[in-house]
């Protein structure tokens, strides 16, 4: 049994909860670009993720959260009257989300945008190491996201796996023998 949510955000976040896989895909496909003047803040999106997982009727399951942003989180912004509004740091919400889910963070970077996502902020959101995709000739960062989401990113950390039997190497598994998926690595043989 799976329970999906999609949280869209720029400054404020909207939680679309308790979706089927088909509904989640449709919601993602319907996302639109926010007005850049709004800026980006991770706080509300991360907190809504915590709320979703902690209120889920599914217990004893593995929670996965995929977080994606093209902007860096700004700790303060100007309101409509030009007053500086200081928002709480996203740090606490990121820690709380990592406590209830395995978080995989993906950034879409544009070197021409001074407000583009930063690796350091996404690494803090991510449970391990974030993936930051950059625009390159013939491919936008967004077009590379589907490929990045289809892998765990763990395979690059493995030189080999040795299975021991009574202290002796019974089998050596090389990285090219492993299958990489969003849920991790697997081996058949």
N, C-alpha and C positions, 0 to 999 in steps of 0.2 A: 504494500500500500504506500502510495506517495501523496504528499500534500505540497502544493506549490504556491509560491507568492512571488509577485513582481512588485518591486518598489522603485518608482520613478522619482528622481530628485534633481534639483538644481540648488536652490536655497532651501526650499521646503520639500518634504517627501510625501508621496501618496502610496499607501499600502493597498495592494490588490491581493487579498488573501484567499486561502482555501480554494485554489484553482486546480482544475485537472491539467494534465500536460498540454492538451490541445488549447485550453483557455490561456495557459501561461505563454505558449508560443504566439498566439494571436495578440495577447497584450503586449508582448515584446515587439512584435512587428508593427504595432500601432503607436509605439513611442515616437515622440516628436522632439526636435531640438528646442531647448529653452532659449530665451532671449539672453545673450551673453552679458547684458548689463546686470542680470540677477546675480552673477557669480556662482560659485560652487561651494557648498558646505556639506560635509559628510555626516555631521551629527545626526540630523533627523532621520536620514536613511538607515544609518547603523542602528539607531535606537528602535526604529520600526522593525528592523530585522530581529533584534532581541525580543521585542514584544511578540512577533509572529512565532518564533521558536518556543518561547516560554509558555505561550497560551495554546500551543498545538495539542490536539487530543492524542497525537501519536507519541507514545512514551517508549523509551528503550530503543530508539532508532538512531541511525547516524544522520546528523543534520549537516547538510552542505549548503554553503552560501557562496554565490558568485557575485562579486562586487566589481562594477566597471564604471570608470569615469574618464572624461577627457579634460577635466579641470582639477587644479589643486584646490584643496579646501582652504578657504580664507577665514581667519578667526574673527574678523570684524567687517562691517560694511556700513555704508551710509543709508539712512532711511530717506524717505521722500522729502524731508526738510533739511537734509545735509548733516544731520547729527550722526556721530559714530555710535554704532550699536555693537557692543562686544558680545559675542556668542561664546558659550562654553566650548571648550576644546573637544574635538572628536576623539581624543585619546581614550577617555573613559568608556565611550560607547564602543570603540573598536575592541578594547579589552573585554567588555561584557559580551560582545558578539562572538569573539573567539572562544569565550568560555562555554558557549552553548552550541557552537557550530564550527566545522572545518571551513575556514574562509579562504577562497581563492580570489585574489584581486587582479584585475586586468586594467591597464591604463592605455588610453589612445592618445598618443603624444603628437603634437604639432609644433615643431621648432619655431615656427613663425608667430606663435601665440604666446605672449608673456604669461598668460594665466594657465598654461598647459599643465597637465598632471605631472607630479614629481614621483620618482621612484621611492624616495625616502618615506613619503606619506603613505603610498600604497603598500610598501613593505611592512609598515606598522599595522595596517588594516589586515593584511594577509596572515594566515596561520603559519606560513613558511616563507616563501619569497614571491613577490609579485612579478607579473609579466607586464612589461611596458612595450607596446608596439608603436613604431614610428612610421610616419609617412615615408615611402621610398619610391623611386621611379617605377611607375606602372602599378603601384599598389598603395592604397591608403591604409592607415592603421586600422580603420573599421573593417576593411575587407579581409584583414589578416586575423580578425578576432575568431571567426568560426574555426579555423585551423588550431588556434591556440586553445580554444575551449575543448577541443576533442582530445587533448592530452593532459596527463597529470603533471608533466615537467620533472618527474622523478628520475627518468632514465638517464639523464646526464650526470647523475650523482653515483652511478654504479659502474665499476670496472668489471666486476664479476661477482657471482654468488657461488659460494662453495657449500655443498651439502655434505656434512660429515656423518660417517657411520663408524662408531667405535673409534673415534679419533682420526680416522682416515678419510680423505676426500673421496666420496663415492660418486659425486657428479659436480661438474662445473657448468654453470649457466652464464652465458655471455649476454650482454645487453641486446644484441640483435636477435636473440631467441625470446625476448620478452615482448608482450603486447602492452602498449601504453594507452590508457583510456582515462577519462576524467576522474574515475574512482581509484586509479592507481595502476600498478603493474600486475600482469598475470603471466603465467607460464603453463604451457601444456606439453607434456612429454613424459 
